[in-house]
Amino acid sequence: MPKRGNQKSFIGDAMRQAGGARSLPKNAPIAIVGAGFAGLAAASRLISLGYNDVTIFEATNRTGGRVYPIAFADGYIQLGAEYINGRKNPIYEIARNLNVLEADNDEEEDDDPLENGILAAGDCTVSQNDRNAFTEFASPLMDKYESMAGQGDQTRSIGQLYSQDYQRFLSNQRATDKKSVYDALTRLYRSSYEAEWSADWNDLSLLNYDQFDTGDSESEEHSMNKMGYKAVLDFISTNVSRDKIKLNSRVTNIDYSGNEVKIRLESGLQPKTFQAVIVTASLGHLKKFARSLFTPQLSRTKLTAIDTLGFGSIGKLFLVYNQPWWSQNTETINILPVDGCTTNSPATDKLFTTFHPMAWNNNVLQGWLSGSAPAAIDAMSDDQVKTAVTGVFRRMLRNNTIPEPTRILRNKWTTDPLFGGTYSYISVAAAKNGASFDQIATPIVVNGQAKVLFAGEATHPDVYQTTIGAYISGRREADRLFLGNW
Ligand SMILES: Cc1cc2nc3c(=O)[nH]c(=O)nc-3n(C[C@H](O)[C@H](O)[C@H](O)COP(=O)(O)OP(=O)(O)OC[C@H]3O[C@@H](n4cnc5c(N)ncnc54)[C@H](O)[C@@H]3O)c2cc1C
C-alpha cells in the first residue's frame, strides 16, 4: 500500500456548529449505499448528530467492504486493507487508542525489494555486482520522480520516465548479455510501484506524487497487530445498530427525479423513500454501473471523472502450510524469473513477485500481486494457484521438496462487480483531461436540497486510495447534510 506523504493538511472533521438554515431536519430519512468505511463513518456521524432515520443498503452479507478481516487462528487475516498511511489521521488515532498498532512500526519502512530479501532466480545466478549496479541505478529513482512532481508535465507516467532512465542505464552498462537479468530486476522494481499504487505504472501519472498527501512530513506506513482492521471496523461501527444495516441489499437504481429519492434493490423498489442518499460504492463499481444506477443520468462532468480516473488492482495471497518450509530468518522471497534461464518455467512464473512470512503466524506466507497478475490469478481456481505457486517456488528456489500449501486465503477483488479492483489513482488520461476526485464528490442538488451525495476513498482529493480517505469522506457528507453545506 502507498507509503507517501507530504505537507498539505486534509479536511478537518471538527464541525461542531449548529446545523445551518438548509440543514436536513433530524427526522429526515437518509439512505446510505454501502457499509464500507465511508458508509459506516457517514452513518455513525449522522447518528451522533441526532439523525435517527438512517438506513444502510449493503450488497454483500457483511460490513467492511474493502476492509475484510477473516478469523484465522487467534487473529484476523486481512484480505483487504492492512496498513495505515501516516499518523496525522483519524484511523491512526483510532488504532492507537485501541492499542492495535505494532509496537515497533514507528520507523519509516524499508521495503525495497532490491536491497532486501532473497532473490530467487532459478537456474540463473544474479551476481552481487549486477544486483549492486541495478540497485545503485534504481534506488534513487523514486525520490527523483517525487521531486519532479509538481513541476513540468504531470501527465507523464512513471513507466514512461523509468523507461528513459533504463535505456540510459543499459547503454552505460555496455553489457548486453546482462539485459535479461536487468529486465527481470526491472519487473521486481516495477512491482514495488504497482503494488503501492494499484496501477499499471504506464498509467500512473506523475500527478499522483503531487496530489497524494497524508499531511505527514515523512511517508510512513503503520502496521497493526493480529486484530488489525477488525478492531478498527468494530470500533467505527459501534453506534450503528444492526437494524440500520440491510445486508444482501444491492441497490440497482437511485431515482432522484422527484421530491423524495426512490431506491430500487435487486429485489424490487423500496416502499420507503428518502430525503437524501449518500453513495459510497467503489469507483470500480461506478465505472461499470454509473449509467444504470442513477435516474436521471449523472452529469457529463461526473461521468467523465468516473470513466477516466484510474481504478486498478493489487492482489494478496495467504498461503497456509502445516509448518514453515522457509528458514526462520527469511524476511522476503523475491521471485526473479530471468528469460531463457530456467527450463520449463511457464508464463505463470512471472505472475509472482514478493512473498514474506506473515508477521503473527509462522505457518502463513503472504504474497503480493500487482500489474496484470491480480486479474490473472483471480481467473484461476485455488488448486491452479496452489500448483502455480508451488511450481514457481520449486523452480526459482531450486528445491523440489517445497510442499503445496494446505489452503489459500484470498478475495477475488478484480472479478467482483461490487468492487471491480482495489483502489483508485490518477490515470494519465485523468491528468490530461483534468478529471478529479472532487468532481465525483460534488453532491447533486435538486431544488436547493442536496439529494445525492458521494463518499468513498475515490472522493477524497488527498488521501484517495485509503481507509483514511474513505472514513473522512463519510463524515464529510454527514456533516454536509447537517450543515446544509452545498
Ligand atoms: C487488497 C486491498 C488492500 C488494501 N490495502 C490498504 C491498506 O493497506 N491501507 C489502506 O488505507 N487502504 C487499503 N486498501 C484500500 C481501502 O481498503 C479502501 O480505500 C477503503 O476500505 C474503501 O472504503 P469505501 O467505504 O470507500 O469503499 P468500500 O470499502 O468498497 O465500501 C463500499 C461498500 O459498498 C458496497 N456496494 C457497492 N455497490 C453497491 C450497491 N450497488 N448496492 C449496495 N451496496 C453496494 C460494497 O459491497 C462495499 O461494502 C486496500 C484495498 C484492498 C482491496
The ligand as an ORCA input file, in Angstrom:
! r2SCAN-3c Opt
* xyz 0 1
  C      -6.467     -5.840     -1.230
  C      -6.589     -4.418     -0.695
  C      -5.577     -3.879      0.080
  C      -5.684     -2.587      0.562
  N      -4.724     -2.109      1.403
  C      -4.923     -0.938      2.038
  C      -4.085     -0.531      3.093
  O      -3.147     -1.248      3.474
  N      -4.337      0.667      3.697
  C      -5.383      1.463      3.316
  O      -5.569      2.543      3.890
  N      -6.219      1.095      2.321
  C      -6.026     -0.097      1.689
  N      -6.897     -0.514      0.752
  C      -7.938      0.406      0.308
  C      -9.054      0.530      1.344
  O      -9.471     -0.741      1.717
  C     -10.208      1.294      0.718
  O      -9.753      2.545      0.241
  C     -11.361      1.584      1.678
  O     -11.641      0.480      2.508
  C     -12.567      1.964      0.837
  O     -13.700      2.178      1.639
  P     -15.027      2.732      0.959
  O     -16.032      2.812      2.021
  O     -14.708      3.925      0.159
  O     -15.422      1.623     -0.121
  P     -15.772      0.093      0.069
  O     -14.985     -0.492      1.161
  O     -15.661     -0.514     -1.283
  O     -17.286      0.109      0.528
  C     -18.333      0.220     -0.374
  C     -19.405     -0.769      0.006
  O     -20.485     -0.600     -0.889
  C     -20.997     -1.862     -1.228
  N     -21.672     -1.683     -2.519
  C     -21.104     -1.438     -3.726
  N     -22.060     -1.283     -4.651
  C     -23.252     -1.404     -4.023
  C     -24.597     -1.341     -4.456
  N     -24.920     -1.115     -5.719
  N     -25.577     -1.533     -3.546
  C     -25.278     -1.763     -2.234
  N     -24.016     -1.850     -1.775
  C     -23.020     -1.658     -2.665
  C     -19.798     -2.775     -1.272
  O     -20.169     -4.117     -1.099
  C     -18.969     -2.221     -0.121
  O     -19.265     -2.902      1.079
  C      -6.819     -1.806      0.253
  C      -7.856     -2.349     -0.517
  C      -7.741     -3.641     -0.971
  C      -8.894     -4.247     -1.739
*
